[in-house]
Amino acid sequence: MNRILPLEKVWTYCRKAGRAASRPVVLLYLVLRDPATPRKDKYIVYSALAYLVLPIDIISAKKIPVLGWADEAGAVALAYKSVKGNITPAMEMQADELLNSWFGLDDESTVVE
């Protein structure tokens, strides 16, 4: 399951969403890759991330921009709330390092075009 969702797919979303919105997504990705994460939690995370990166949407962001992003944000928020107990301090540091490499040091407003 860990190899099914490549980091490049997550980066495609993050590039559009910006640093602040990307942090929970990156943390979910790290929870998914962690061998200690229970299988049930991995399914929750995989479902949310797959919904985020796959081109299929319940509400299209192209047709209804605000609602289109809201359903994706809702999926991430629900997954994050469900599995946040699996997030370790090491994952927090790894997420920050990855976000720094993508966006620069702690610039919350950065969106890469």
N, C-alpha and C positions, 0 to 999 in steps of 0.2 A: 504494500500500500504506500510506502514511503516514496517510491520512485514514480508513482502515477502522476503526481502533480509537481512539475518542475518549478524551481524558483523563478525561472524566466516568466512563467505565466503570472505569478504573484507580482513580479516587478512591473509587468504591463499594466496591471490595475493600479499599483502604487504610484507609478509615474503620473497617472491622471488624477489621483486622489490627493496627493501631497503627503508630507511627512506625518502630520498629526493623525490623519485618517488611516495611514498605513501601519502605524505601530501595532494596533490590535491584530491586523491581518498578518503581520510578520510573526507576532507572538503565537497566533494560531498555527501558522506554518511550522514553527519550531516545536510546538506541542505535538503536532502530527508526526514529525520526524523522530521524536523521542521514544526510544524503545520501552521506557517505563510507563508511558501513557496507556491506560486501559483501552482495549479494543473498542468498547462502546463509545468512549470519548473521541477516539480517532475517527469513528464513523460520523459523529456529530461535526467535528472540525472539517473532515473531508467534504461532507455535504455542503457546508456553508461556503468553503473555499471554491468548490466546484461550481456552485451557483454564481459565485462572484466572477470567476474567470471564463466560464463557458458562455457562448453567445446566446444562449436561450434564457429569456427573462419572462417572468409573469407580467411585469409592468415594464415596458420598453423605455429606457432612458432617452432614446432618440425621439420618441413620440411625446412622452410626458417626462421631461427632464427631472423635475424635483421628485416626483413619485418613483421614477425609475431608479434613482440613486437610493431612495429611502428603503425600498424593499431589500436591496443589497446590504445597506447599512444595518437593517433590522436582522438579516440573517447572520451577519458577523457579530452583532451585539448579543444575540441569543446564544450563539455558539460560545462566544467569549465568556458569558456569564455561566454557562454550563460547565466549562472546563478550566476556569481560571485557577482552581486549586492545583492544577498540574503545572502551572507556570512557576519556574524556579528563578532565583536571583541570577543564576548563570544564563538563563534564557533571556532575562531582561537585559543583561549586559550584551549578549550576542545580538539581540534585536537592535539595541542602540548603536552598536558598531556597524551593523549592516545598513541601518538608516543613515548613519553618518557617511558611509561610503557612497550611498546613493544620492543624498541630498546635501551633504556638507554638515558641519557641526551645528546641531540643535537649532536650525532655522525652521521654525514651525510653519512659515508661510510659503516655503519653496514648493513649487510645482514644476516638474520637468516637462517641457514641450517635446 
